[in-house]
Amino acid sequence: MDKRLGFVGIIIEDRKKASAKINNLLSEYGDIIAARVGVPYKERNCCVITLVVDATTDELGSLTGKLGAVEGVSVKSALGKERSR
């Protein structure tokens, strides 16, 4: 399968509870992550992470499925129409 450029948006509702699990998953999939920006929002005890990925649909689905299975985590993602070069 061809890899395509895309993004993943992650909202973690309880930073202290889920951050270790999320960081472990992101390390596991580090080979498809081109960039990562995390913004803690202390007033709400949450965090927003945006990833830029270069992945196949299967790789992206595997990552987002595991992220979404973590309690208190919401995930949205998309891949571009054209494959990466």
N, CA, C and O atoms as a GROMACS GRO file, in nm:
protein
  340
    1MET      N    1   0.083  -0.119   0.000
    1MET     CA    2   0.000   0.000   0.000
    1MET      C    3   0.088   0.125   0.000
    1MET      O    4   0.198   0.125   0.054
    2ASP      N    5   0.038   0.229  -0.061
    2ASP     CA    6   0.109   0.356  -0.066
    2ASP      C    7   0.085   0.437   0.060
    2ASP      O    8  -0.026   0.440   0.115
    3LYS      N    9   0.190   0.502   0.104
    3LYS     CA   10   0.177   0.592   0.219
    3LYS      C   11   0.128   0.727   0.170
    3LYS      O   12   0.158   0.770   0.058
    4ARG      N   13   0.051   0.793   0.256
    4ARG     CA   14   0.000   0.927   0.226
    4ARG      C   15   0.022   1.016   0.347
    4ARG      O   16   0.030   0.969   0.460
    5LEU      N   17   0.032   1.145   0.320
    5LEU     CA   18   0.047   1.244   0.426
    5LEU      C   19  -0.088   1.270   0.490
    5LEU      O   20  -0.190   1.277   0.421
    6GLY      N   21  -0.089   1.286   0.621
    6GLY     CA   22  -0.215   1.310   0.690
    6GLY      C   23  -0.192   1.369   0.827
    6GLY      O   24  -0.081   1.407   0.863
    7PHE      N   25  -0.300   1.375   0.904
    7PHE     CA   26  -0.291   1.428   1.040
    7PHE      C   27  -0.378   1.348   1.134
    7PHE      O   28  -0.471   1.279   1.093
    8VAL      N   29  -0.346   1.359   1.262
    8VAL     CA   30  -0.425   1.299   1.369
    8VAL      C   31  -0.443   1.405   1.476
    8VAL      O   32  -0.346   1.466   1.519
    9GLY      N   33  -0.566   1.428   1.518
    9GLY     CA   34  -0.597   1.518   1.628
    9GLY      C   35  -0.640   1.436   1.748
    9GLY      O   36  -0.729   1.351   1.737
   10ILE      N   37  -0.577   1.460   1.861
   10ILE     CA   38  -0.604   1.381   1.982
   10ILE      C   39  -0.639   1.476   2.095
   10ILE      O   40  -0.566   1.572   2.122
   11ILE      N   41  -0.752   1.451   2.162
   11ILE     CA   42  -0.788   1.525   2.283
   11ILE      C   43  -0.785   1.427   2.399
   11ILE      O   44  -0.855   1.325   2.399
   12ILE      N   45  -0.703   1.459   2.499
   12ILE     CA   46  -0.691   1.376   2.618
   12ILE      C   47  -0.761   1.450   2.731
   12ILE      O   48  -0.716   1.556   2.774
   13GLU      N   49  -0.871   1.393   2.780
   13GLU     CA   50  -0.953   1.461   2.880
   13GLU      C   51  -0.890   1.466   3.018
   13GLU      O   52  -0.914   1.560   3.093
   14ASP      N   53  -0.810   1.366   3.054
   14ASP     CA   54  -0.743   1.365   3.184
   14ASP      C   55  -0.596   1.334   3.161
   14ASP      O   56  -0.558   1.218   3.146
   15ARG      N   57  -0.515   1.438   3.157
   15ARG     CA   58  -0.373   1.424   3.124
   15ARG      C   59  -0.301   1.325   3.214
   15ARG      O   60  -0.226   1.240   3.166
   16LYS      N   61  -0.323   1.335   3.342
   16LYS     CA   62  -0.251   1.251   3.436
   16LYS      C   63  -0.288   1.103   3.421
   16LYS      O   64  -0.204   1.015   3.441
   17LYS      N   65  -0.411   1.077   3.388
   17LYS     CA   66  -0.459   0.940   3.379
   17LYS      C   67  -0.414   0.870   3.250
   17LYS      O   68  -0.381   0.751   3.254
   18ALA      N   69  -0.412   0.941   3.138
   18ALA     CA   70  -0.390   0.876   3.009
   18ALA      C   71  -0.256   0.907   2.943
   18ALA      O   72  -0.222   0.843   2.843
   19SER      N   73  -0.180   1.001   2.994
   19SER     CA   74  -0.061   1.045   2.922
   19SER      C   75   0.043   0.935   2.901
   19SER      O   76   0.104   0.928   2.794
   20ALA      N   77   0.065   0.849   2.999
   20ALA     CA   78   0.164   0.742   2.985
   20ALA      C   79   0.124   0.646   2.873
   20ALA      O   80   0.208   0.605   2.792
   21LYS      N   81  -0.003   0.609   2.868
   21LYS     CA   82  -0.051   0.518   2.763
   21LYS      C   83  -0.036   0.581   2.626
   21LYS      O   84   0.007   0.516   2.531
   22ILE      N   85  -0.073   0.708   2.616
   22ILE     CA   86  -0.065   0.778   2.486
   22ILE      C   87   0.080   0.789   2.442
   22ILE      O   88   0.111   0.761   2.326
   23ASN      N   89   0.169   0.829   2.531
   23ASN     CA   90   0.311   0.842   2.495
   23ASN      C   91   0.371   0.708   2.452
   23ASN      O   92   0.451   0.705   2.359
   24ASN      N   93   0.333   0.599   2.517
   24ASN     CA   94   0.381   0.467   2.477
   24ASN      C   95   0.333   0.432   2.336
   24ASN      O   96   0.410   0.379   2.256
   25LEU      N   97   0.206   0.459   2.307
   25LEU     CA   98   0.153   0.431   2.173
   25LEU      C   99   0.222   0.516   2.067
   25LEU      O  100   0.256   0.467   1.959
   26LEU      N  101   0.243   0.643   2.097
   26LEU     CA  102   0.309   0.731   1.999
   26LEU      C  103   0.453   0.687   1.975
   26LEU      O  104   0.503   0.699   1.864
   27SER      N  105   0.520   0.637   2.077
   27SER     CA  106   0.655   0.583   2.059
   27SER      C  107   0.653   0.458   1.972
   27SER      O  108   0.739   0.438   1.887
   28GLU      N  109   0.553   0.373   1.995
   28GLU     CA  110   0.539   0.250   1.918
   28GLU      C  111   0.520   0.280   1.769
   28GLU      O  112   0.569   0.205   1.684
   29TYR      N  113   0.451   0.388   1.736
   29TYR     CA  114   0.423   0.425   1.597
   29TYR      C  115   0.512   0.540   1.549
   29TYR      O  116   0.479   0.608   1.452
   30GLY      N  117   0.623   0.562   1.616
   30GLY     CA  118   0.711   0.674   1.584
   30GLY      C  119   0.761   0.676   1.442
   30GLY      O  120   0.793   0.783   1.390
   31ASP      N  121   0.769   0.560   1.376
   31ASP     CA  122   0.820   0.556   1.239
   31ASP      C  123   0.725   0.618   1.137
   31ASP      O  124   0.767   0.648   1.026
   32ILE      N  125   0.598   0.638   1.172
   32ILE     CA  126   0.504   0.702   1.078
   32ILE      C  127   0.472   0.846   1.118
   32ILE      O  128   0.400   0.916   1.046
   33ILE      N  129   0.525   0.891   1.232
   33ILE     CA  130   0.498   1.026   1.280
   33ILE      C  131   0.608   1.121   1.232
   33ILE      O  132   0.724   1.105   1.267
   34ALA      N  133   0.569   1.220   1.150
   34ALA     CA  134   0.663   1.317   1.098
   34ALA      C  135   0.677   1.437   1.192
   34ALA      O  136   0.784   1.497   1.199
   35ALA      N  137   0.571   1.472   1.263
   35ALA     CA  138   0.574   1.586   1.354
   35ALA      C  139   0.469   1.565   1.463
   35ALA      O  140   0.368   1.499   1.444
   36ARG      N  141   0.498   1.625   1.579
   36ARG     CA  142   0.406   1.615   1.693
   36ARG      C  143   0.406   1.748   1.767
   36ARG      O  144   0.512   1.802   1.799
   37VAL      N  145   0.286   1.800   1.793
   37VAL     CA  146   0.271   1.922   1.872
   37VAL      C  147   0.170   1.892   1.982
   37VAL      O  148   0.057   1.854   1.955
   38GLY      N  149   0.214   1.911   2.106
   38GLY     CA  150   0.125   1.889   2.219
   38GLY      C  151   0.104   2.018   2.295
   38GLY      O  152   0.198   2.092   2.324
   39VAL      N  153  -0.022   2.045   2.329
   39VAL     CA  154  -0.055   2.167   2.402
   39VAL      C  155  -0.134   2.130   2.527
   39VAL      O  156  -0.250   2.090   2.517
   40PRO      N  157  -0.072   2.143   2.644
   40PRO     CA  158  -0.148   2.118   2.767
   40PRO      C  159  -0.242   2.234   2.794
   40PRO      O  160  -0.207   2.351   2.775
   41TYR      N  161  -0.361   2.201   2.839
   41TYR     CA  162  -0.459   2.304   2.873
   41TYR      C  163  -0.491   2.284   3.022
   41TYR      O  164  -0.588   2.217   3.058
   42LYS      N  165  -0.408   2.344   3.105
   42LYS     CA  166  -0.413   2.321   3.250
   42LYS      C  167  -0.546   2.358   3.312
   42LYS      O  168  -0.592   2.292   3.406
   43GLU      N  169  -0.610   2.463   3.262
   43GLU     CA  170  -0.738   2.507   3.319
   43GLU      C  171  -0.845   2.398   3.311
   43GLU      O  172  -0.936   2.394   3.393
   44ARG      N  173  -0.834   2.309   3.213
   44ARG     CA  174  -0.932   2.201   3.198
   44ARG      C  175  -0.873   2.064   3.228
   44ARG      O  176  -0.940   1.962   3.211
   45ASN      N  177  -0.747   2.061   3.272
   45ASN     CA  178  -0.677   1.935   3.299
   45ASN      C  179  -0.682   1.842   3.178
   45ASN      O  180  -0.702   1.722   3.193
   46CYS      N  181  -0.664   1.898   3.060
   46CYS     CA  182  -0.664   1.816   2.939
   46CYS      C  183  -0.544   1.854   2.853
   46CYS      O  184  -0.464   1.940   2.889
   47CYS      N  185  -0.533   1.788   2.740
   47CYS     CA  186  -0.422   1.812   2.649
   47CYS      C  187  -0.470   1.786   2.507
   47CYS      O  188  -0.553   1.698   2.483
   48VAL      N  189  -0.418   1.864   2.413
   48VAL     CA  190  -0.448   1.843   2.272
   48VAL      C  191  -0.316   1.814   2.202
   48VAL      O  192  -0.219   1.888   2.217
   49ILE      N  193  -0.313   1.705   2.125
   49ILE     CA  194  -0.195   1.668   2.050
   49ILE      C  195  -0.233   1.660   1.902
   49ILE      O  196  -0.334   1.601   1.866
   50THR      N  197  -0.150   1.720   1.819
   50THR     CA  198  -0.167   1.709   1.674
   50THR      C  199  -0.045   1.639   1.617
   50THR      O  200   0.068   1.675   1.648
   51LEU      N  201  -0.070   1.538   1.534
   51LEU     CA  202   0.037   1.465   1.468
   51LEU      C  203   0.029   1.486   1.318
   51LEU      O  204  -0.080   1.493   1.261
   52VAL      N  205   0.143   1.496   1.254
   52VAL     CA  206   0.152   1.487   1.109
   52VAL      C  207   0.209   1.348   1.082
   52VAL      O  208   0.314   1.312   1.135
   53VAL      N  209   0.139   1.271   1.000
   53VAL     CA  210   0.180   1.133   0.975
   53VAL      C  211   0.204   1.109   0.827
   53VAL      O  212   0.148   1.177   0.741
   54ASP      N  213   0.289   1.012   0.798
   54ASP     CA  214   0.313   0.963   0.664
   54ASP      C  215   0.288   0.813   0.672
   54ASP      O  216   0.376   0.737   0.710
   55ALA      N  217   0.166   0.771   0.638
   55ALA     CA  218   0.122   0.636   0.672
   55ALA      C  219   0.030   0.577   0.566
   55ALA      O  220  -0.029   0.648   0.485
   56THR      N  221   0.018   0.446   0.570
   56THR     CA  222  -0.084   0.378   0.491
   56THR      C  223  -0.215   0.386   0.568
   56THR      O  224  -0.216   0.421   0.686
   57THR      N  225  -0.323   0.354   0.502
   57THR     CA  226  -0.453   0.354   0.571
   57THR      C  227  -0.454   0.250   0.683
   57THR      O  228  -0.514   0.273   0.788
   58ASP      N  229  -0.389   0.137   0.662
   58ASP     CA  230  -0.383   0.034   0.766
   58ASP      C  231  -0.304   0.082   0.888
   58ASP      O  232  -0.345   0.060   1.002
   59GLU      N  233  -0.190   0.147   0.864
   59GLU     CA  234  -0.108   0.198   0.974
   59GLU      C  235  -0.184   0.304   1.053
   59GLU      O  236  -0.184   0.304   1.176
   60LEU      N  237  -0.248   0.396   0.980
   60LEU     CA  238  -0.323   0.501   1.048
   60LEU      C  239  -0.440   0.444   1.126
   60LEU      O  240  -0.466   0.486   1.239
   61GLY      N  241  -0.509   0.349   1.068
   61GLY     CA  242  -0.622   0.285   1.137
   61GLY      C  243  -0.580   0.212   1.263
   61GLY      O  244  -0.650   0.216   1.364
   62SER      N  245  -0.465   0.147   1.257
   62SER     CA  246  -0.414   0.076   1.374
   62SER      C  247  -0.381   0.175   1.486
   62SER      O  248  -0.418   0.153   1.601
   63LEU      N  249  -0.310   0.282   1.451
   63LEU     CA  250  -0.275   0.383   1.551
   63LEU      C  251  -0.399   0.448   1.612
   63LEU      O  252  -0.412   0.454   1.734
   64THR      N  253  -0.488   0.496   1.528
   64THR     CA  254  -0.605   0.568   1.580
   64THR      C  255  -0.699   0.475   1.657
   64THR      O  256  -0.764   0.518   1.752
   65GLY      N  257  -0.706   0.350   1.616
   65GLY     CA  258  -0.789   0.254   1.689
   65GLY      C  259  -0.738   0.233   1.830
   65GLY      O  260  -0.816   0.229   1.926
   66LYS      N  261  -0.606   0.219   1.844
   66LYS     CA  262  -0.547   0.200   1.978
   66LYS      C  263  -0.559   0.326   2.062
   66LYS      O  264  -0.585   0.319   2.182
   67LEU      N  265  -0.538   0.442   1.999
   67LEU     CA  266  -0.553   0.568   2.073
   67LEU      C  267  -0.697   0.585   2.121
   67LEU      O  268  -0.720   0.621   2.236
   68GLY      N  269  -0.793   0.560   2.034
   68GLY     CA  270  -0.934   0.577   2.068
   68GLY      C  271  -0.984   0.481   2.173
   68GLY      O  272  -1.086   0.506   2.238
   69ALA      N  273  -0.913   0.369   2.192
   69ALA     CA  274  -0.952   0.271   2.293
   69ALA      C  275  -0.912   0.313   2.433
   69ALA      O  276  -0.958   0.255   2.531
   70VAL      N  277  -0.825   0.414   2.444
   70VAL     CA  278  -0.783   0.462   2.576
   70VAL      C  279  -0.896   0.546   2.634
   70VAL      O  280  -0.948   0.636   2.568
   71GLU      N  281  -0.932   0.517   2.758
   71GLU     CA  282  -1.042   0.588   2.823
   71GLU      C  283  -1.013   0.738   2.831
   71GLU      O  284  -0.904   0.779   2.869
   72GLY      N  285  -1.113   0.819   2.793
   72GLY     CA  286  -1.100   0.964   2.800
   72GLY      C  287  -1.025   1.027   2.685
   72GLY      O  288  -0.985   1.143   2.694
   73VAL      N  289  -1.004   0.951   2.576
   73VAL     CA  290  -0.930   1.002   2.462
   73VAL      C  291  -1.022   1.007   2.340
   73VAL      O  292  -1.090   0.909   2.309
   74SER      N  293  -1.023   1.121   2.270
   74SER     CA  294  -1.097   1.137   2.144
   74SER      C  295  -0.996   1.156   2.032
   74SER      O  296  -0.897   1.227   2.049
   75VAL      N  297  -1.022   1.093   1.917
   75VAL     CA  298  -0.928   1.097   1.806
   75VAL      C  299  -1.002   1.121   1.674
   75VAL      O  300  -1.108   1.063   1.649
   76LYS      N  301  -0.945   1.207   1.592
   76LYS     CA  302  -0.993   1.228   1.456
   76LYS      C  303  -0.871   1.230   1.365
   76LYS      O  304  -0.765   1.276   1.405
   77SER      N  305  -0.886   1.178   1.243
   77SER     CA  306  -0.772   1.173   1.152
   77SER      C  307  -0.817   1.183   1.007
   77SER      O  308  -0.935   1.165   0.975
   78ALA      N  309  -0.720   1.213   0.921
   78ALA     CA  310  -0.746   1.217   0.778
   78ALA      C  311  -0.614   1.197   0.704
   78ALA      O  312  -0.508   1.233   0.753
   79LEU      N  313  -0.625   1.138   0.585
   79LEU     CA  314  -0.510   1.124   0.496
   79LEU      C  315  -0.539   1.201   0.369
   79LEU      O  316  -0.654   1.208   0.326
   80GLY      N  317  -0.436   1.257   0.309
   80GLY     CA  318  -0.450   1.327   0.183
   80GLY      C  319  -0.484   1.229   0.071
   80GLY      O  320  -0.465   1.108   0.086
   81LYS      N  321  -0.533   1.280  -0.039
   81LYS     CA  322  -0.572   1.197  -0.152
   81LYS      C  323  -0.453   1.142  -0.230
   81LYS      O  324  -0.459   1.032  -0.285
   82GLU      N  325  -0.345   1.220  -0.234
   82GLU     CA  326  -0.228   1.176  -0.311
   82GLU      C  327  -0.129   1.108  -0.222
   82GLU      O  328  -0.111   1.144  -0.106
   83ARG      N  329  -0.064   1.008  -0.277
   83ARG     CA  330   0.040   0.938  -0.200
   83ARG      C  331   0.161   1.029  -0.185
   83ARG      O  332   0.184   1.118  -0.267
   84SER      N  333   0.240   1.003  -0.080
   84SER     CA  334   0.363   1.080  -0.061
   84SER      C  335   0.469   1.032  -0.159
   84SER      O  336   0.466   0.919  -0.206
   85ARG      N  337   0.560   1.118  -0.188
   85ARG     CA  338   0.664   1.085  -0.285
   85ARG      C  339   0.793   1.051  -0.217
   85ARG      O  340   0.892   1.020  -0.284
   0.00000   0.00000   0.00000
